């Protein structure tokens, strides 16, 4: 599943394809656009990606 990311703190539109459980994908499909969501931190080994609550996430 590919996520398209944009918004404050993201310099240009990004597409990432993290391996996430179905529950997380379902949550991201409902990602609040009003900034009242949560900050999301994804990790893989020694890599970290943080999605601020103001990010605009589209599940492709």
DSSP file (Angstrom, degrees, kcal/mol; ACC not computed):
  #  RESIDUE AA STRUCTURE BP1 BP2  ACC     N-H-->O    O-->H-N    N-H-->O    O-->H-N    TCO  KAPPA ALPHA  PHI   PSI    X-CA   Y-CA   Z-CA
    1    1 A X              0   0    0      0, 0.0     2,-0.4     0, 0.0    19,-0.1   0.000 360.0 360.0 360.0 131.8    0.0    0.0    0.0
    2    2 A X        -     0   0    0     15,-0.1    58,-3.3    13,-0.0     2,-0.5  -0.807 360.0-155.2-101.2 138.4    1.4    3.4   -1.0
    3    3 A X  E     -AB  16  59A   0     13,-3.5    13,-2.4    -2,-0.4     2,-0.5  -0.946   4.4-152.2-110.6 130.2    0.9    6.5    1.1
    4    4 A X  E     -AB  15  58A   0     54,-2.9    54,-2.4    -2,-0.5     2,-0.4  -0.910  20.0-165.0-100.1 128.2    1.1   10.0   -0.5
    5    5 A X  E     +AB  14  57A   0      9,-3.2     9,-2.2    -2,-0.5     2,-0.3  -0.908  19.9 146.1-119.7 139.5    2.2   12.6    1.9
    6    6 A X  E     + B   0  56A   0     50,-1.4    50,-3.7    -2,-0.4     2,-0.2  -0.969  23.6  82.5-158.2 165.6    2.1   16.4    1.9
    7    7 A X  S >  S-     0   0    0      3,-0.5     3,-2.0    -2,-0.3    48,-0.2  -0.757  78.8 -12.2 130.2-176.1    1.7   19.3    4.2
    8    8 A X  T 3  S+     0   0    0     46,-0.4    44,-0.2     1,-0.3    46,-0.1  -0.276 127.6  22.0 -57.6 136.6    3.7   21.4    6.7
    9    9 A X  T 3  S+     0   0    0      1,-0.2     2,-0.6    42,-0.1    -1,-0.3   0.324  99.6 100.0  87.6  -8.5    7.1   19.9    7.4
   10   10 A X    <   -     0   0    0     -3,-2.0    -3,-0.5     1,-0.2    -1,-0.2  -0.936  61.7-157.3-111.4 110.0    7.2   17.9    4.2
   11   11 A X  S    S-     0   0    0     -2,-0.6     2,-0.3    -3,-0.1    -1,-0.2   0.841  73.1  -2.0 -61.6 -37.5    9.3   19.8    1.7
   12   12 A X  S    S-     0   0    0     -3,-0.1    -1,-0.1    -7,-0.0    -7,-0.1  -0.955  97.5 -70.9-145.3 163.8    7.7   18.2   -1.4
   13   13 A X        -     0   0    0     -2,-0.3     2,-0.3    -7,-0.1    -7,-0.2  -0.275  54.4-165.4 -58.1 140.3    5.1   15.6   -2.0
   14   14 A X  E     -A    5   0A   0     -9,-2.2    -9,-3.2     2,-0.0     2,-0.4  -0.934  16.4-155.4-128.3 150.3    6.4   12.1   -1.0
   15   15 A X  E     +A    4   0A   0     -2,-0.3     2,-0.3   -11,-0.2   -11,-0.2  -0.998  20.2 173.0-124.5 128.1    5.2    8.6   -1.7
   16   16 A X  E     -A    3   0A   0    -13,-2.4   -13,-3.5    -2,-0.4     2,-0.1  -0.925  23.6-154.6-130.8 156.1    6.2    5.8    0.7
   17   17 A X        +     0   0    0     -2,-0.3   -15,-0.1   -15,-0.2     2,-0.1  -0.529  23.2 174.1-131.4  67.3    5.1    2.2    0.9
   18   18 A X        -     0   0    0     -2,-0.1     2,-0.9     1,-0.1    -2,-0.0  -0.420  38.5-115.7 -72.4 149.8    5.6    1.0    4.5
   19   19 A X        +     0   0    0     -2,-0.1     2,-0.3     0, 0.0    -1,-0.1  -0.776  50.3 170.2 -86.0 107.5    4.4   -2.4    5.5
   20   20 A X        -     0   0    0     -2,-0.9     5,-0.0   -19,-0.1     2,-0.0  -0.879  37.5-102.7-122.9 150.0    1.6   -1.7    7.9
   21   21 A X    >>  -     0   0    0     -2,-0.3     4,-1.9     1,-0.1     3,-0.8  -0.320  39.1-109.5 -63.8 153.5   -1.1   -3.8    9.6
   22   22 A X  H 3> S+     0   0    0      1,-0.2     4,-2.5     2,-0.2     5,-0.2   0.825 117.9  59.6 -54.7 -33.8   -4.6   -3.4    8.2
   23   23 A X  H 3> S+     0   0    0      2,-0.2     4,-2.0     1,-0.2    -1,-0.2   0.875 105.4  47.9 -64.9 -36.6   -5.8   -1.5   11.3
   24   24 A X  H <> S+     0   0    0     -3,-0.8     4,-2.6     2,-0.2    -1,-0.2   0.908 110.5  51.1 -70.9 -41.4   -3.2    1.2   10.7
   25   25 A X  H  X S+     0   0    0     -4,-1.9     4,-1.9     2,-0.2    -2,-0.2   0.919 109.8  50.8 -59.7 -43.4   -4.1    1.5    7.0
   26   26 A X  H  X S+     0   0    0     -4,-2.5     4,-0.8     1,-0.2    -1,-0.2   0.910 110.6  49.2 -60.6 -42.4   -7.8    1.8    8.1
   27   27 A X  H >< S+     0   0    0     -4,-2.0     3,-1.0     1,-0.2    -2,-0.2   0.920 109.3  51.7 -62.0 -44.2   -6.8    4.6   10.5
   28   28 A X  H >< S+     0   0    0     -4,-2.6     3,-1.3     1,-0.3    -1,-0.2   0.821 101.9  59.9 -65.6 -30.2   -4.8    6.4    7.9
   29   29 A X  H 3< S+     0   0    0     -4,-1.9    -1,-0.3     1,-0.3    -2,-0.2   0.791 111.8  40.9 -65.0 -25.7   -7.8    6.3    5.5
   30   30 A X  T << S+     0   0    0     -3,-1.0    -1,-0.3    -4,-0.8    -2,-0.2   0.211  83.5 153.5-103.4  12.3   -9.7    8.3    8.2
   31   31 A X    <   -     0   0    0     -3,-1.3    26,-0.1     1,-0.1    -3,-0.1  -0.170  50.3-114.9 -48.8 122.2   -6.7   10.6    9.0
   32   32 A X        -     0   0    0      1,-0.1     3,-0.4     2,-0.1     5,-0.2  -0.363  20.8-160.5 -64.7 137.4   -8.1   13.8   10.4
   33   33 A X  S    S+     0   0    0      1,-0.2    -1,-0.1    -3,-0.1    -2,-0.1   0.446  79.9  74.0 -94.4  -1.6   -7.5   16.9    8.2
   34   34 A X  S    S-     0   0    0      1,-0.0    -1,-0.2     0, 0.0    20,-0.1   0.311 108.2-109.0 -98.8   9.5   -8.1   19.4   11.0
   35   35 A X  S    S+     0   0    0     18,-0.4    19,-0.1    -3,-0.4    18,-0.1   0.553  91.7 109.6  80.3   5.9   -4.9   18.8   12.9
   36   36 A X        +     0   0    0     17,-0.1    18,-0.1     2,-0.0    -1,-0.1   0.243  56.3  94.0 -98.9  14.5   -6.6   17.1   15.8
   37   37 A X  S    S-     0   0    0     16,-0.4     2,-0.3    -5,-0.2    16,-0.1   0.277  80.6 -86.5 -80.7-148.4   -5.1   13.7   15.0
   38   38 A X        -     0   0    0     14,-0.1     2,-0.4    15,-0.1    -1,-0.1  -0.851  30.4-108.1-122.2 159.0   -1.9   12.2   16.4
   39   39 A X        -     0   0    0     -2,-0.3     2,-0.5    13,-0.1    13,-0.2  -0.765  39.0-150.9 -81.4 133.9    1.7   12.4   15.5
   40   40 A X  E     -C   51   0B   0     11,-2.8    11,-3.7    -2,-0.4     2,-0.5  -0.935  10.6-164.9-115.9 127.4    2.7    9.0   14.0
   41   41 A X  E     -C   50   0B   0     -2,-0.5     2,-0.4     9,-0.2     9,-0.2  -0.951   4.8-169.6-113.6 122.5    6.2    7.6   14.2
   42   42 A X  E     -C   49   0B   0      7,-3.6     7,-2.8    -2,-0.5     2,-0.3  -0.917   7.4-172.0-110.3 136.3    7.1    4.6   11.9
   43   43 A X  E     +C   48   0B   0     -2,-0.4     2,-0.3     5,-0.2     5,-0.2  -0.938  17.2 176.7-129.0 151.8   10.3    2.7   12.5
   44   44 A X  E >   -C   47   0B   0      3,-2.2     3,-2.3    -2,-0.3     2,-0.3  -0.806  69.1 -52.8-151.6 106.6   12.2    0.1   10.6
   45   45 A X  T 3  S-     0   0    0     -2,-0.3    -1,-0.1     1,-0.3     0, 0.0  -0.467 124.6 -16.5  61.0-120.5   15.6   -1.0   12.0
   46   46 A X  T 3  S+     0   0    0     -2,-0.3     2,-0.3    -3,-0.1    -1,-0.3   0.258 118.3  98.4-100.1  12.4   17.6    2.2   12.4
   47   47 A X  E <   -C   44   0B   0     -3,-2.3    -3,-2.2     2,-0.0     2,-0.4  -0.783  50.8-171.1-101.5 145.4   15.3    4.3   10.2
   48   48 A X  E     -C   43   0B   0     -2,-0.3     2,-0.4    -5,-0.2    -5,-0.2  -0.997   9.5-175.7-135.5 138.3   12.5    6.6   11.5
   49   49 A X  E     -C   42   0B   0     -7,-2.8    -7,-3.6    -2,-0.4     2,-0.5  -0.995   9.8-163.2-132.0 128.9    9.8    8.5    9.7
   50   50 A X  E     -C   41   0B   0     -2,-0.4     2,-0.6    -9,-0.2    -9,-0.2  -0.949   5.4-158.9-116.0 128.8    7.4   10.8   11.7
   51   51 A X  E     -C   40   0B   0    -11,-3.7   -11,-2.8    -2,-0.5   -42,-0.1  -0.925  18.7-140.7-103.5 114.4    4.1   12.0   10.3
   52   52 A X    >   -     0   0    0     -2,-0.6     3,-2.3   -13,-0.2   -14,-0.1  -0.337  25.1-109.8 -70.0 157.6    3.0   15.2   12.1
   53   53 A X  T 3  S+     0   0    0      1,-0.3   -18,-0.4   -16,-0.1   -16,-0.4   0.706 118.6  60.1 -60.7 -19.1   -0.7   15.5   12.9
   54   54 A X  T 3  S+     0   0    0    -19,-0.1   -46,-0.4   -46,-0.1    -1,-0.3   0.474  80.4 115.4 -87.9  -1.9   -0.9   18.3   10.2
   55   55 A X    <   -     0   0    0     -3,-2.3     2,-0.6   -48,-0.2   -48,-0.2  -0.351  64.3-134.2 -67.6 147.7    0.3   15.9    7.4
   56   56 A X  E     -B    6   0A   0    -50,-3.7   -50,-1.4     2,-0.0     2,-0.5  -0.928  26.8-169.3-102.8 116.0   -2.1   15.2    4.6
   57   57 A X  E     -B    5   0A   0     -2,-0.6     2,-0.5   -52,-0.2   -52,-0.2  -0.920  10.1-172.9-114.2 126.8   -2.1   11.4    4.0
   58   58 A X  E     -B    4   0A   0    -54,-2.4   -54,-2.9    -2,-0.5     2,-0.6  -0.982  16.9-143.8-117.5 127.6   -3.7    9.7    1.0
   59   59 A X  E      B    3   0A   0     -2,-0.5   -56,-0.2   -56,-0.2    -2,-0.0  -0.806 360.0 360.0 -91.0 122.1   -3.8    5.9    0.9
   60   60 A X              0   0    0    -58,-3.3   -57,-0.1    -2,-0.6    -1,-0.1   0.401 360.0 360.0-101.0 360.0   -3.3    4.7   -2.7
